[in-house]
Amino acid sequence: MSGQEEAYTQPMGLDVGTSRIVAARTVGKKYEYQAQLNAFLTLPFSRLAESLLQREGVFYQVRGDELVVAGDDAEKFAEVFHVETRRPMKDGVLNPQEPHALEVVRRVVGKLLGKAAAEGQKVFFSVPAPTAGSEGGIRYHQESVRTILTELGFQAQPIEEGLAVVFGELGPSNFSGIGISCGSGLCNVCLAVLSVPVISFSVPKAGDFIDSQAALVTGDRATRMRVQKEQTFRLNGMSGDRVHNALTVYYDQVIENLVKTLRESISSAQKLPKLNQSIPLVLAGGSVMPKGFFEHFMTALEANELPVKLSEVRVASDPLHSTARGALMAALC
């Protein structure tokens, strides 16, 4: 890290996502972001291989008889060797099937944040909300990330991802409204009133579901599905391309499931405060970025009218960084 970054003593926000980890800082009156893929792959250890990685400046670590390449470099090597990257997280939390999970997250977080530059420096980090009443390993994941940050010298505080979107996007409405983050592992939702979460939950079908299902029916790799989805895909109906069609089918399934769950969750809430005025709904996260997502979401919303009035529905201006920015804003409060 540079000397300027090491001297940064203000609060920070950290989006610990299944696909990417994003750090947010304030620089003057602007926000600055740094991100790394939350991914890795392993190579058999040899002194020659390690020297080549060192020569190329690759982000790696020696773990027993393996070289663990992490972050953005993992995807580069995956393309070279035609293999899938591995994920230290699954469904929004640490992956219990990956023995390298905790150490990879520790390394990526350390690369992005470095050590705290001042005693008591605050970091708010994102955590998922429960899914259909199931804790699903969230507490273990939360305390593991908190420990990583504490070891780096930070004062760490979790914030649910949907609430972070509210903080990052709904300041003009006094932090009242619905924040939705459609990521890789989960879609996180929070309905807040004056920054207080009233309803908070997550939906398991999200970006990884789209990638894996599209890969299953096309015979391609999920990594390639994700890259195409993020770079060239448009959600504009069926076509003659089978990859496009597969992504379209499963995108629509994710959107329909999200909207139906949102309607059911609000309808079944027993202590929903009386809202005398309409509230905004904002969409964030990497999965909302393809052109056409908003139109398909609005179509699903019209077919599943919510029991609250909406003043507006919009996509965040910077969907990939919305959660990290919201965590930073909460840390600054």
Backbone torsions as a table, in degrees:
resi	resn	phi	psi	omega
1	MET	NA	153.3	-179.4
2	SER	-78.7	164.6	178.7
3	GLY	-61.9	-35.6	179.6
4	GLN	-63.4	-41.5	179.8
5	GLU	-67.6	-38.5	-179.1
6	GLU	-66.1	-28.3	-178.8
7	ALA	-84.7	-3.1	-178.0
8	TYR	-72.6	117.2	-175.0
9	THR	-113.5	1.0	-177.8
10	GLN	-81.5	166.4	177.2
11	PRO	-59.8	158.0	179.0
12	MET	-133.6	159.1	173.9
13	GLY	-115.5	145.5	-178.0
14	LEU	-136.6	118.6	175.1
15	ASP	-95.6	105.1	-179.9
16	VAL	-92.9	84.5	-175.2
17	GLY	-94.6	160.6	179.1
18	THR	-63.8	-36.0	-178.1
19	SER	-95.5	-41.6	-177.1
20	ARG	-137.1	151.7	170.7
21	ILE	-113.2	126.8	-174.1
22	VAL	-124.7	130.7	175.8
23	ALA	-107.5	139.3	-179.9
24	ALA	-122.9	136.6	177.2
25	ARG	-133.7	162.3	170.6
26	THR	-97.9	135.0	175.0
27	VAL	-127.7	100.9	-172.3
28	GLY	66.2	-124.3	178.3
29	LYS	-101.0	10.7	-178.4
30	LYS	-114.7	168.5	176.1
31	TYR	-106.0	144.1	177.5
32	GLU	-123.7	136.8	-176.6
33	TYR	-124.0	144.4	169.9
34	GLN	-131.2	140.4	-175.8
35	ALA	-141.1	151.9	173.1
36	GLN	-139.8	145.7	172.2
37	LEU	-61.2	138.4	176.0
38	ASN	-91.0	71.5	-173.0
39	ALA	-151.1	164.3	177.5
40	PHE	-158.4	167.1	167.0
41	LEU	-146.0	161.0	-177.8
42	THR	-116.4	145.0	175.9
43	LEU	-126.3	147.5	176.5
44	PRO	-61.0	137.4	-178.1
45	PHE	-74.0	136.0	167.0
46	SER	-153.0	153.4	-179.6
47	ARG	-64.1	-34.7	179.4
48	LEU	-65.6	-47.8	-179.7
49	ALA	-60.8	-41.3	-179.8
50	GLU	-64.9	-40.5	180.0
51	SER	-65.3	-35.5	178.1
52	LEU	-68.3	-40.0	177.2
53	LEU	-63.3	-41.6	178.6
54	GLN	-62.9	-42.1	-178.9
55	ARG	-63.1	-35.6	-178.6
56	GLU	-87.4	-1.6	179.3
57	GLY	69.2	33.1	-176.8
58	VAL	-78.7	142.3	178.3
59	PHE	-81.9	103.2	-174.7
60	TYR	-144.9	171.1	176.1
61	GLN	-148.4	144.9	175.7
62	VAL	-88.4	123.5	177.9
63	ARG	-129.3	98.0	-177.6
64	GLY	65.4	-122.2	-179.0
65	ASP	-99.0	22.0	-179.0
66	GLU	-127.7	151.8	168.3
67	LEU	-102.2	120.1	-177.9
68	VAL	-102.3	108.0	178.7
69	VAL	-93.1	126.0	-172.4
70	ALA	-126.2	168.8	176.5
71	GLY	71.1	-150.9	-177.5
72	ASP	-59.0	-33.0	-178.5
73	ASP	-64.3	-26.8	-179.8
74	ALA	-61.9	-41.0	-179.6
75	GLU	-67.1	-37.3	178.4
76	LYS	-60.6	-44.9	-179.8
77	PHE	-70.7	-32.9	178.1
78	ALA	-61.9	-38.8	178.1
79	GLU	-67.5	-39.5	-179.5
80	VAL	-64.0	-43.8	-174.8
81	PHE	-95.7	0.7	178.9
82	HIS	55.9	48.1	177.3
83	VAL	-127.7	165.2	176.4
84	GLU	-82.5	139.9	167.9
85	THR	-69.5	157.6	176.7
86	ARG	-105.4	152.2	-175.2
87	ARG	-112.3	128.1	173.7
88	PRO	-73.8	-13.1	178.4
89	MET	-125.5	151.0	177.5
90	LYS	-144.9	134.1	179.8
91	ASP	54.9	38.3	172.7
92	GLY	85.6	-4.8	-178.7
93	VAL	-134.3	171.2	178.6
94	LEU	-56.1	136.0	-176.7
95	ASN	-80.4	112.8	-177.7
96	PRO	-67.1	-15.1	-179.1
97	GLN	-88.2	-4.7	-177.4
98	GLU	-110.9	109.8	-179.8
99	PRO	-64.3	-23.1	-179.9
100	HIS	-89.3	0.7	-168.9
101	ALA	-54.8	-56.5	-174.3
102	LEU	-63.9	-41.0	-177.4
103	GLU	-68.3	-36.5	178.3
104	VAL	-65.4	-45.8	178.0
105	VAL	-61.4	-41.8	178.2
106	ARG	-58.9	-43.6	-177.8
107	ARG	-67.6	-43.3	-178.3
108	VAL	-67.4	-43.7	178.1
109	VAL	-61.7	-43.2	178.6
110	GLY	-62.6	-37.0	178.5
111	LYS	-65.6	-38.7	-176.7
112	LEU	-77.6	-38.3	-172.9
113	LEU	-101.9	-32.0	-169.7
114	GLY	67.8	-166.8	177.8
115	LYS	-88.0	152.3	179.3
116	ALA	-56.2	136.3	-178.6
117	ALA	-89.1	-9.9	179.9
118	ALA	-149.1	148.9	178.9
119	GLU	-63.9	132.4	179.1
120	GLY	79.1	11.0	178.7
121	GLN	-60.0	129.6	-172.5
122	LYS	-90.8	142.2	169.7
123	VAL	-134.6	122.4	169.5
124	PHE	-95.6	128.4	-177.5
125	PHE	-121.9	144.7	-175.4
126	SER	-79.5	143.4	172.9
127	VAL	-135.2	153.7	179.1
128	PRO	-77.3	156.2	171.4
129	ALA	-84.2	160.6	178.7
130	PRO	-61.3	154.8	177.4
131	THR	-108.4	116.7	176.3
132	ALA	47.4	45.2	176.5
133	GLY	80.2	-0.5	-178.6
134	SER	-98.3	130.7	179.9
135	GLU	-71.3	-35.0	170.8
136	GLY	55.7	35.4	177.3
137	GLY	80.0	11.1	-176.8
138	ILE	-64.8	-42.7	-176.9
139	ARG	-62.8	-43.6	178.4
140	TYR	-62.6	-44.6	178.1
141	HIS	-60.0	-47.2	-178.5
142	GLN	-58.9	-48.5	-177.3
143	GLU	-70.7	-29.0	176.1
144	SER	-66.2	-45.1	178.8
145	VAL	-67.6	-40.4	177.5
146	ARG	-58.5	-41.6	179.3
147	THR	-63.4	-42.4	177.3
148	ILE	-56.8	-47.0	-177.8
149	LEU	-69.8	-37.0	177.8
150	THR	-64.6	-40.2	177.9
151	GLU	-64.2	-26.4	176.0
152	LEU	-83.2	-3.0	176.5
153	GLY	97.5	7.7	-176.8
154	PHE	-92.0	155.2	167.5
155	GLN	-92.7	107.5	-168.6
156	ALA	-103.2	139.3	-179.8
157	GLN	-138.2	125.9	178.7
158	PRO	-77.2	151.3	172.5
159	ILE	-141.8	131.5	-179.6
160	GLU	-65.1	143.5	-169.4
161	GLU	-60.8	-41.8	178.7
162	GLY	-63.0	-39.0	177.4
163	LEU	-67.0	-35.1	176.3
164	ALA	-61.0	-38.4	176.9
165	VAL	-64.1	-39.2	176.3
166	VAL	-59.4	-46.8	179.1
167	PHE	-63.3	-38.3	-175.8
168	GLY	-78.4	-24.0	-170.4
169	GLU	-122.6	-19.9	-169.0
170	LEU	-115.2	29.7	173.7
171	GLY	-58.0	-43.6	-179.6
172	PRO	-60.4	-22.8	177.9
173	SER	-103.1	26.6	179.7
174	ASN	58.3	37.3	177.3
175	PHE	56.4	38.4	175.0
176	SER	-117.4	131.9	179.9
177	GLY	146.1	-166.5	-177.3
178	ILE	-113.5	120.6	175.0
179	GLY	-106.9	129.5	-179.7
180	ILE	-126.5	127.8	175.4
181	SER	-115.8	112.5	178.3
182	CYS	-97.8	98.7	-177.2
183	GLY	-102.2	-150.4	-180.0
184	SER	-88.2	-48.2	-176.2
185	GLY	-84.4	-34.6	-173.8
186	LEU	-147.5	161.8	163.1
187	CYS	-105.7	117.5	-179.2
188	ASN	-100.5	137.0	-175.5
189	VAL	-130.3	138.7	173.8
190	CYS	-143.1	127.8	168.3
191	LEU	-102.5	117.7	-177.0
192	ALA	-121.8	151.0	173.9
193	VAL	-125.5	118.1	-178.3
194	LEU	52.7	44.5	177.6
195	SER	74.4	-0.7	179.8
196	VAL	-94.6	120.5	-179.4
197	PRO	-68.3	127.1	178.7
198	VAL	-100.7	-44.5	175.8
199	ILE	-130.1	131.4	179.9
200	SER	-146.4	125.1	-179.0
201	PHE	-158.4	169.7	175.3
202	SER	-129.4	155.9	-179.1
203	VAL	-118.7	127.3	-171.7
204	PRO	-69.8	-25.9	-179.8
205	LYS	-81.6	117.5	-177.6
206	ALA	-150.4	-149.0	-172.5
207	GLY	-60.7	-42.1	-179.6
208	ASP	-65.1	-34.4	176.7
209	PHE	-61.8	-43.8	178.5
210	ILE	-61.2	-47.2	-177.4
211	ASP	-62.9	-47.2	-175.3
212	SER	-68.6	-40.0	-179.6
213	GLN	-70.7	-39.6	177.4
214	ALA	-65.3	-38.4	177.5
215	ALA	-65.4	-37.3	-178.8
216	LEU	-62.6	-41.7	-175.2
217	VAL	-88.0	-13.2	179.1
218	THR	-105.8	-13.3	-178.6
219	GLY	77.0	12.6	179.6
220	ASP	-100.0	179.3	180.0
221	ARG	-87.9	145.7	-179.4
222	ALA	-61.7	-33.4	178.7
223	THR	-61.5	-41.5	178.5
224	ARG	-67.0	-35.7	176.8
225	MET	-62.2	-42.7	-179.4
226	ARG	-64.4	-43.6	-179.2
227	VAL	-63.3	-44.4	179.2
228	GLN	-65.8	-40.0	179.4
229	LYS	-60.3	-39.7	-176.3
230	GLU	-82.2	-25.1	-172.0
231	GLN	-102.8	-42.9	-171.5
232	THR	-127.2	-12.2	-172.3
233	PHE	-70.9	137.9	172.9
234	ARG	-125.2	131.7	-179.4
235	LEU	-87.0	78.6	-173.6
236	ASN	-130.6	35.0	176.0
237	GLY	95.4	175.0	-178.0
238	MET	-75.2	152.2	-179.6
239	SER	-142.4	-163.6	179.2
240	GLY	-88.5	-0.6	-177.5
241	ASP	-98.7	122.9	-173.0
242	ARG	-69.8	-33.5	177.2
243	VAL	-65.4	-45.7	177.2
244	HIS	-58.2	-44.7	-178.5
245	ASN	-65.2	-41.0	179.3
246	ALA	-63.7	-44.9	178.0
247	LEU	-62.2	-39.0	179.8
248	THR	-63.3	-46.6	-178.3
249	VAL	-59.5	-46.9	-174.9
250	TYR	-80.5	-26.0	171.2
251	TYR	-63.0	-46.0	179.3
252	ASP	-61.2	-37.4	179.1
253	GLN	-64.9	-42.2	178.7
254	VAL	-62.7	-45.0	-178.6
255	ILE	-64.3	-46.4	179.9
256	GLU	-61.8	-42.4	-179.8
257	ASN	-65.0	-40.6	179.5
258	LEU	-62.9	-48.5	-176.5
259	VAL	-67.3	-41.5	179.0
260	LYS	-63.8	-41.6	178.8
261	THR	-65.9	-38.1	177.4
262	LEU	-61.9	-47.4	179.4
263	ARG	-61.5	-46.2	-178.1
264	GLU	-65.0	-38.3	-178.3
265	SER	-68.0	-41.4	178.5
266	ILE	-69.6	-41.5	-178.9
267	SER	-63.4	-34.1	-176.1
268	SER	-91.7	-3.6	-179.8
269	ALA	-65.5	128.5	-174.5
270	GLN	-87.5	-23.3	-176.7
271	LYS	-123.4	44.0	178.5
272	LEU	-73.8	122.9	-179.3
273	PRO	-67.1	154.1	177.1
274	LYS	-72.3	122.8	-179.9
275	LEU	-102.2	109.6	-176.8
276	ASN	-78.1	-12.0	179.2
277	GLN	-138.7	162.1	-179.5
278	SER	-70.0	157.4	-176.2
279	ILE	-125.6	154.4	178.3
280	PRO	-84.4	158.0	173.7
281	LEU	-127.6	128.3	-179.0
282	VAL	-124.9	139.4	-178.4
283	LEU	-108.0	133.3	179.5
284	ALA	-139.6	178.1	-179.8
285	GLY	98.7	155.8	-176.1
286	GLY	-61.6	-29.2	-176.4
287	SER	-73.9	-11.6	179.2
288	VAL	-91.2	-0.8	-169.9
289	MET	-77.2	-30.7	-179.2
290	PRO	-58.5	140.2	177.3
291	LYS	-62.1	134.7	-177.7
292	GLY	102.3	-16.2	179.8
293	PHE	-59.8	-47.1	-176.4
294	PHE	-60.1	-44.0	-179.0
295	GLU	-63.8	-41.3	178.6
296	HIS	-68.2	-36.7	177.0
297	PHE	-63.6	-42.6	-179.8
298	MET	-65.3	-36.8	177.2
299	THR	-62.1	-44.4	178.4
300	ALA	-65.8	-35.9	-179.7
301	LEU	-67.3	-38.7	178.0
302	GLU	-66.0	-31.1	179.6
303	ALA	-82.9	-13.4	-179.2
304	ASN	-133.9	73.3	-174.5
305	GLU	-59.3	130.9	-179.1
306	LEU	-79.4	152.3	178.8
307	PRO	-80.9	13.5	172.5
308	VAL	-126.6	149.7	179.7
309	LYS	-84.7	136.1	-179.0
310	LEU	-105.8	131.6	177.4
311	SER	-82.4	-30.0	177.4
312	GLU	-163.4	156.6	172.1
313	VAL	-130.4	127.8	-177.5
314	ARG	-150.4	161.9	172.5
315	VAL	-94.5	137.6	178.5
316	ALA	-56.8	147.1	-178.5
317	SER	-66.9	-25.5	179.4
318	ASP	-136.2	75.5	-169.8
319	PRO	-60.0	-35.0	-176.6
320	LEU	-68.5	-25.9	-174.8
321	HIS	-109.4	2.6	-173.7
322	SER	-62.2	-43.9	-178.9
323	THR	-65.5	-44.6	179.3
324	ALA	-63.7	-41.6	178.4
325	ARG	-63.8	-41.2	178.4
326	GLY	-64.4	-39.6	177.0
327	ALA	-63.5	-39.5	177.3
328	LEU	-63.9	-44.9	-179.9
329	MET	-63.0	-36.9	176.9
330	ALA	-66.3	-37.4	179.4
331	ALA	-67.7	-30.0	-179.2
332	LEU	-79.1	-17.8	-177.6
333	CYS	-71.5	NA	NA
